[in-house]
Amino acid sequence: MAATVLLPPAHCHGHRAAASAATTSGRGPGALSHCALPPPRRQRRGSRAVRAAAPPEQSRGVSLAGDSGQASAGDAKAALYRALDGVDRGIFGMTSAQRSEIHGLVELLEARNPTPEPTAALQDKVDGCWKLIYSTISILGKKRTKLGLRDFISLGDFLQIIDVKEEKAVNVIKFSARALKILSGKFTIEASYSVTSKTRVDIKLESSTITPEQLMNIFQKNYDMLLAIFNPEGWLEITYVDESLRIGRDDKENIFVLERADPSEV
C-alpha cells in the first residue's frame, strides 16, 4: 500500500452482520413525503432556474440520515458493506456507478473517523490481523490473462498481519491452482514501516516469496508483474480506523478497505 495490501479472512462476516444491524430503516420522523410538496412553479422563459444541491447522502441514492439528518459512522459502514457485496474486492473491475457509490461511502467514513491521530494508536487500533475487502488495485486485460487468473488460478483471501512492536507488516495473498488438483499456496510480502506523521507511515519492501515451489514455478515468468501489482513500498495514509474497519490511501492514489480478521486464517 503505499500499495500495501491491507488484509483480513473470509470468516469475518460477523462484522458485516453487526454493521448491517446498524442500518437505518428510512427517513427521519421529520421527512416530508412527495405528496406534501406543492407542484414546482413553471419558470418564466429566460429566468434562471436555481436548484438546491442534494446532500452527499441523498445524491448517492443511499439512505443514511439519522435523527440529526446526518449519516453516522455505523450507517455508513453498513451501507459500505452492502455496496461491496458481490464486487470481489474490486480486483477484477466494476461499473462506474458501483465505484462512485463505494468511494462516496468511503469519504463519508473518513469524515467521521473516530481516530484522528491513528499512528498514535497503532497498538490499540491497528496491531493484529486484517483482511482486504476492497481496493482500487485491479488486475484486468492482459495482466489477468498472463497471471492465469482467467482460467486456472483463483485468488483467495488477501490478509495482512501488522506487528506494531517490530514495525513490520506481512501481506499474504492466497491462491489456488485448479490445473494442479486445487493446489493451494501463498504470495507473502514482508515490509517494514516507520511513522512519519499523525496519520502516515512510510513502507519499505523487505522480501517476497511464493509457496509452495509448484506455484512459484507457475508465476516465475510473470513474477515481476505480480510483485509490481502488490508492491507496498511508498507511503500509506490511515484515513479511518475503528475496532473493526480500517481505510487507507497510498502514494499511488489507491484506496484500501480492510476488516478485522482471525490470525488463524493466515
C-alpha positions as a Markdown table, in Angstrom:
| # | Residue | x | y | z |
|---|---|---|---|---|
| 1 | Met | 0.0 | 0.0 | 0.0 |
| 2 | Ala | 1.7 | 2.8 | -0.2 |
| 3 | Ala | 0.4 | 0.0 | -2.0 |
| 4 | Thr | 0.4 | -2.2 | 1.0 |
| 5 | Val | -2.4 | -4.7 | 0.5 |
| 6 | Leu | -4.1 | -4.5 | 3.9 |
| 7 | Leu | -5.9 | -7.6 | 4.6 |
| 8 | Pro | -8.3 | -9.7 | 6.9 |
| 9 | Pro | -10.2 | -13.6 | 6.5 |
| 10 | Ala | -13.4 | -14.9 | 4.9 |
| 11 | His | -14.8 | -15.7 | 8.4 |
| 12 | Cys | -15.2 | -12.1 | 9.4 |
| 13 | His | -18.8 | -11.9 | 8.2 |
| 14 | Gly | -19.8 | -11.3 | 11.7 |
| 15 | His | -18.6 | -7.8 | 11.3 |
| 16 | Arg | -20.9 | -7.4 | 8.3 |
| 17 | Ala | -23.9 | -8.7 | 10.3 |
| 18 | Ala | -23.1 | -6.3 | 13.1 |
| 19 | Ala | -22.8 | -3.4 | 10.7 |
| 20 | Ser | -26.0 | -4.3 | 8.9 |
| 21 | Ala | -27.9 | -4.2 | 12.2 |
| 22 | Ala | -26.9 | -0.6 | 12.4 |
| 23 | Thr | -28.6 | 0.3 | 9.1 |
| 24 | Thr | -31.4 | 2.9 | 9.4 |
| 25 | Ser | -34.8 | 1.9 | 8.1 |
| 26 | Gly | -35.7 | 5.0 | 6.2 |
| 27 | Arg | -36.3 | 8.7 | 6.6 |
| 28 | Gly | -36.3 | 10.5 | 9.9 |
| 29 | Pro | -39.6 | 11.5 | 11.6 |
| 30 | Gly | -39.5 | 15.0 | 10.1 |
| 31 | Ala | -39.2 | 13.9 | 6.5 |
| 32 | Leu | -41.9 | 15.2 | 4.0 |
| 33 | Ser | -43.5 | 13.0 | 1.5 |
| 34 | His | -43.7 | 13.9 | -2.2 |
| 35 | Cys | -47.4 | 14.3 | -1.8 |
| 36 | Ala | -47.0 | 17.0 | 0.7 |
| 37 | Leu | -44.9 | 19.2 | -1.6 |
| 38 | Pro | -46.6 | 21.7 | -3.9 |
| 39 | Pro | -46.1 | 21.3 | -7.6 |
| 40 | Pro | -43.0 | 23.2 | -8.9 |
| 41 | Arg | -43.6 | 26.6 | -10.4 |
| 42 | Arg | -43.0 | 26.8 | -14.1 |
| 43 | Gln | -40.0 | 29.0 | -14.8 |
| 44 | Arg | -40.5 | 32.0 | -17.0 |
| 45 | Arg | -38.7 | 31.9 | -20.2 |
| 46 | Gly | -35.3 | 33.5 | -19.8 |
| 47 | Ser | -35.5 | 33.3 | -16.0 |
| 48 | Arg | -32.6 | 31.5 | -14.2 |
| 49 | Ala | -33.6 | 28.2 | -12.5 |
| 50 | Val | -32.0 | 27.7 | -9.1 |
| 51 | Arg | -31.5 | 24.2 | -7.9 |
| 52 | Ala | -30.6 | 23.2 | -4.4 |
| 53 | Ala | -27.8 | 20.8 | -4.2 |
| 54 | Ala | -28.7 | 17.5 | -2.6 |
| 55 | Pro | -26.6 | 16.4 | 0.4 |
| 56 | Pro | -24.0 | 13.7 | -0.4 |
| 57 | Glu | -26.1 | 11.0 | 1.4 |
| 58 | Gln | -29.0 | 11.7 | -0.9 |
| 59 | Ser | -27.2 | 12.4 | -4.1 |
| 60 | Arg | -25.6 | 8.9 | -4.0 |
| 61 | Gly | -29.1 | 7.3 | -3.5 |
| 62 | Val | -28.1 | 5.9 | -0.1 |
| 63 | Ser | -30.5 | 6.4 | 2.8 |
| 64 | Leu | -28.1 | 7.4 | 5.6 |
| 65 | Ala | -30.0 | 10.1 | 7.5 |
| 66 | Gly | -30.2 | 9.6 | 11.3 |
| 67 | Asp | -32.2 | 11.6 | 13.8 |
| 68 | Ser | -29.9 | 14.6 | 13.3 |
| 69 | Gly | -30.2 | 14.3 | 9.5 |
| 70 | Gln | -26.5 | 13.3 | 9.2 |
| 71 | Ala | -25.1 | 9.9 | 8.5 |
| 72 | Ser | -23.4 | 8.2 | 11.4 |
| 73 | Ala | -20.3 | 6.1 | 11.0 |
| 74 | Gly | -22.4 | 3.0 | 11.7 |
| 75 | Asp | -24.9 | 3.9 | 9.0 |
| 76 | Ala | -22.0 | 4.5 | 6.5 |
| 77 | Lys | -20.3 | 1.2 | 7.4 |
| 78 | Ala | -23.5 | -0.8 | 6.9 |
| 79 | Ala | -24.1 | 0.9 | 3.6 |
| 80 | Leu | -20.5 | 0.3 | 2.5 |
| 81 | Tyr | -20.7 | -3.4 | 3.3 |
| 82 | Arg | -23.9 | -3.6 | 1.2 |
| 83 | Ala | -22.2 | -1.7 | -1.7 |
| 84 | Leu | -19.2 | -4.1 | -1.6 |
| 85 | Asp | -21.4 | -7.2 | -1.8 |
| 86 | Gly | -20.5 | -9.1 | -5.0 |
| 87 | Val | -17.7 | -6.9 | -6.2 |
| 88 | Asp | -14.9 | -9.3 | -5.3 |
| 89 | Arg | -12.8 | -6.6 | -3.6 |
| 90 | Gly | -12.8 | -4.7 | -6.9 |
| 91 | Ile | -9.8 | -6.6 | -8.1 |
| 92 | Phe | -11.4 | -7.5 | -11.5 |
| 93 | Gly | -13.2 | -4.3 | -12.1 |
| 94 | Met | -16.7 | -2.9 | -11.6 |
| 95 | Thr | -19.1 | -0.5 | -13.0 |
| 96 | Ser | -18.5 | 3.3 | -12.7 |
| 97 | Ala | -21.8 | 3.5 | -10.7 |
| 98 | Gln | -20.6 | 0.9 | -8.2 |
| 99 | Arg | -17.2 | 2.6 | -7.9 |
| 100 | Ser | -18.8 | 6.0 | -7.3 |
| 101 | Glu | -21.1 | 4.7 | -4.6 |
| 102 | Ile | -18.3 | 2.9 | -2.8 |
| 103 | His | -15.9 | 5.9 | -2.9 |
| 104 | Gly | -18.7 | 8.2 | -1.7 |
| 105 | Leu | -19.3 | 6.0 | 1.3 |
| 106 | Val | -15.5 | 5.7 | 2.0 |
| 107 | Glu | -15.4 | 9.5 | 2.0 |
| 108 | Leu | -18.4 | 9.6 | 4.5 |
| 109 | Leu | -16.5 | 7.3 | 6.8 |
| 110 | Glu | -13.3 | 9.3 | 6.5 |
| 111 | Ala | -15.1 | 12.4 | 7.5 |
| 112 | Arg | -16.4 | 10.6 | 10.6 |
| 113 | Asn | -13.0 | 9.0 | 11.6 |
| 114 | Pro | -13.1 | 8.2 | 15.4 |
| 115 | Thr | -9.3 | 8.1 | 15.5 |
| 116 | Pro | -8.0 | 11.4 | 14.2 |
| 117 | Glu | -4.4 | 10.5 | 15.1 |
| 118 | Pro | -4.1 | 6.8 | 14.1 |
| 119 | Thr | -0.4 | 6.5 | 14.2 |
| 120 | Ala | -0.6 | 7.4 | 17.9 |
| 121 | Ala | -3.0 | 4.5 | 18.4 |
| 122 | Leu | -1.3 | 1.8 | 16.3 |
| 123 | Gln | -1.0 | -0.7 | 19.2 |
| 124 | Asp | -4.7 | -0.4 | 20.2 |
| 125 | Lys | -6.3 | 0.1 | 16.8 |
| 126 | Val | -4.0 | -1.3 | 14.1 |
| 127 | Asp | -2.0 | -4.2 | 15.6 |
| 128 | Gly | -3.1 | -7.6 | 14.5 |
| 129 | Cys | -4.7 | -9.3 | 11.5 |
| 130 | Trp | -6.8 | -7.7 | 8.8 |
| 131 | Lys | -8.5 | -8.9 | 5.6 |
| 132 | Leu | -8.8 | -6.7 | 2.5 |
| 133 | Ile | -12.4 | -6.2 | 1.4 |
| 134 | Tyr | -11.9 | -3.5 | -1.2 |
| 135 | Ser | -9.1 | -2.0 | -3.2 |
| 136 | Thr | -8.7 | 0.2 | -6.2 |
| 137 | Ile | -5.8 | -2.1 | -7.3 |
| 138 | Ser | -7.2 | -4.0 | -10.3 |
| 139 | Ile | -6.0 | -6.9 | -12.4 |
| 140 | Leu | -7.5 | -6.6 | -15.9 |
| 141 | Gly | -6.9 | -7.4 | -19.5 |
| 142 | Lys | -3.5 | -8.9 | -20.4 |
| 143 | Lys | -2.3 | -8.8 | -16.9 |
| 144 | Arg | -5.2 | -11.1 | -15.8 |
| 145 | Thr | -4.6 | -13.4 | -18.7 |
| 146 | Lys | -0.8 | -13.6 | -18.2 |
| 147 | Leu | -1.2 | -14.4 | -14.5 |
| 148 | Gly | -3.6 | -17.2 | -15.3 |
| 149 | Leu | -6.4 | -15.5 | -13.3 |
| 150 | Arg | -8.9 | -16.1 | -16.0 |
| 151 | Asp | -8.5 | -19.8 | -16.4 |
| 152 | Phe | -6.7 | -21.9 | -13.8 |
| 153 | Ile | -5.6 | -19.7 | -10.9 |
| 154 | Ser | -8.1 | -18.4 | -8.4 |
| 155 | Leu | -7.5 | -15.6 | -5.9 |
| 156 | Gly | -8.3 | -16.3 | -2.2 |
| 157 | Asp | -8.1 | -14.0 | 0.8 |
| 158 | Phe | -5.8 | -11.0 | 1.0 |
| 159 | Leu | -4.6 | -10.9 | 4.6 |
| 160 | Gln | -2.3 | -8.6 | 6.5 |
| 161 | Ile | -0.6 | -9.0 | 9.8 |
| 162 | Ile | 0.6 | -5.8 | 11.5 |
| 163 | Asp | 3.3 | -6.2 | 14.2 |
| 164 | Val | 3.5 | -2.8 | 15.9 |
| 165 | Lys | 6.3 | -3.6 | 18.3 |
| 166 | Glu | 8.5 | -4.8 | 15.4 |
| 167 | Glu | 7.2 | -2.1 | 13.0 |
| 168 | Lys | 6.5 | -4.8 | 10.4 |
| 169 | Ala | 3.7 | -5.7 | 8.0 |
| 170 | Val | 3.2 | -9.1 | 6.4 |
| 171 | Asn | 0.8 | -9.3 | 3.5 |
| 172 | Val | -0.4 | -12.7 | 2.4 |
| 173 | Ile | -2.3 | -13.3 | -0.8 |
| 174 | Lys | -3.8 | -16.8 | -1.2 |
| 175 | Phe | -4.0 | -18.7 | -4.5 |
| 176 | Ser | -5.4 | -22.0 | -5.7 |
| 177 | Ala | -4.4 | -23.7 | -8.9 |
| 178 | Arg | -7.2 | -25.8 | -10.5 |
| 179 | Ala | -4.8 | -27.2 | -13.1 |
| 180 | Leu | -2.8 | -28.8 | -10.3 |
| 181 | Lys | -5.6 | -30.5 | -8.5 |
| 182 | Ile | -6.6 | -27.5 | -6.5 |
| 183 | Leu | -3.1 | -26.8 | -5.2 |
| 184 | Ser | -3.2 | -24.0 | -2.7 |
| 185 | Gly | -0.4 | -21.6 | -2.0 |
| 186 | Lys | 0.5 | -18.1 | -0.8 |
| 187 | Phe | 2.3 | -15.0 | -2.1 |
| 188 | Thr | 3.9 | -13.4 | 1.0 |
| 189 | Ile | 5.3 | -9.9 | 1.1 |
| 190 | Glu | 7.2 | -8.7 | 4.1 |
| 191 | Ala | 7.7 | -5.0 | 4.7 |
| 192 | Ser | 8.9 | -2.6 | 7.4 |
| 193 | Tyr | 7.3 | 0.7 | 8.2 |
| 194 | Ser | 8.1 | 3.9 | 10.1 |
| 195 | Val | 5.8 | 6.6 | 11.4 |
| 196 | Thr | 6.2 | 9.9 | 9.7 |
| 197 | Ser | 3.1 | 11.9 | 10.9 |
| 198 | Lys | 0.0 | 11.6 | 12.9 |
| 199 | Thr | -1.7 | 9.8 | 10.1 |
| 200 | Arg | 1.0 | 8.5 | 7.8 |
| 201 | Val | 3.6 | 5.7 | 7.6 |
| 202 | Asp | 6.4 | 5.1 | 5.2 |
| 203 | Ile | 6.7 | 1.5 | 3.9 |
| 204 | Lys | 9.8 | -0.4 | 2.7 |
| 205 | Leu | 9.7 | -3.7 | 0.9 |
| 206 | Glu | 11.9 | -6.3 | 2.7 |
| 207 | Ser | 11.2 | -9.6 | 0.9 |
| 208 | Ser | 8.6 | -11.6 | -1.1 |
| 209 | Thr | 8.1 | -15.2 | -1.9 |
| 210 | Ile | 5.6 | -17.7 | -3.3 |
| 211 | Thr | 5.0 | -21.1 | -1.7 |
| 212 | Pro | 4.9 | -24.0 | -2.5 |
| 213 | Glu | 7.5 | -24.4 | -5.2 |
| 214 | Gln | 5.0 | -25.7 | -7.8 |
| 215 | Leu | 3.0 | -22.4 | -7.5 |
| 216 | Met | 6.2 | -20.4 | -7.7 |
| 217 | Asn | 7.0 | -22.2 | -11.0 |
| 218 | Ile | 3.7 | -21.1 | -12.4 |
| 219 | Phe | 4.3 | -17.5 | -11.6 |
| 220 | Gln | 8.0 | -17.4 | -12.2 |
| 221 | Lys | 7.8 | -15.9 | -15.7 |
| 222 | Asn | 5.5 | -13.1 | -14.6 |
| 223 | Tyr | 6.8 | -12.7 | -11.0 |
| 224 | Asp | 7.9 | -9.1 | -11.6 |
| 225 | Met | 4.4 | -8.2 | -12.8 |
| 226 | Leu | 2.8 | -9.8 | -9.8 |
| 227 | Leu | 5.1 | -8.0 | -7.4 |
| 228 | Ala | 4.6 | -4.7 | -9.2 |
| 229 | Ile | 0.8 | -5.0 | -8.6 |
| 230 | Phe | 1.1 | -5.7 | -4.9 |
| 231 | Asn | 4.4 | -3.9 | -4.0 |
| 232 | Pro | 3.7 | -2.0 | -0.8 |
| 233 | Glu | 6.6 | 0.5 | -0.9 |
| 234 | Gly | 5.8 | 4.1 | -0.6 |
| 235 | Trp | 3.7 | 5.9 | 2.0 |
| 236 | Leu | 0.3 | 5.0 | 3.4 |
| 237 | Glu | -2.2 | 7.4 | 5.0 |
| 238 | Ile | -4.6 | 5.9 | 7.5 |
| 239 | Thr | -7.8 | 7.8 | 6.9 |
| 240 | Tyr | -10.2 | 5.8 | 9.1 |
| 241 | Val | -9.8 | 3.2 | 11.8 |
| 242 | Asp | -12.0 | 1.8 | 14.5 |
| 243 | Glu | -12.2 | -1.6 | 16.2 |
| 244 | Ser | -13.3 | -3.5 | 13.1 |
| 245 | Leu | -12.6 | -1.4 | 10.0 |
| 246 | Arg | -9.6 | 0.4 | 8.5 |
| 247 | Ile | -9.3 | 2.6 | 5.4 |
| 248 | Gly | -6.1 | 3.8 | 3.9 |
| 249 | Arg | -4.8 | 5.8 | 0.9 |
| 250 | Asp | -1.3 | 5.5 | -0.6 |
| 251 | Asp | 1.0 | 7.5 | -2.7 |
| 252 | Lys | -0.2 | 5.7 | -5.9 |
| 253 | Glu | -3.7 | 7.0 | -5.3 |
| 254 | Asn | -5.0 | 3.6 | -4.2 |
| 255 | Ile | -7.8 | 3.1 | -1.6 |
| 256 | Phe | -7.7 | 0.1 | 0.7 |
| 257 | Val | -10.6 | -1.0 | 2.9 |
| 258 | Leu | -9.9 | -3.8 | 5.5 |
| 259 | Glu | -11.8 | -5.5 | 8.2 |
| 260 | Arg | -10.5 | -7.3 | 11.4 |
| 261 | Ala | -9.7 | -10.9 | 10.9 |
| 262 | Asp | -8.7 | -14.0 | 12.9 |
| 263 | Pro | -4.9 | -14.7 | 12.8 |
| 264 | Ser | -5.6 | -18.4 | 12.4 |
| 265 | Glu | -6.8 | -17.7 | 8.8 |
| 266 | Val | -3.4 | -16.7 | 7.6 |
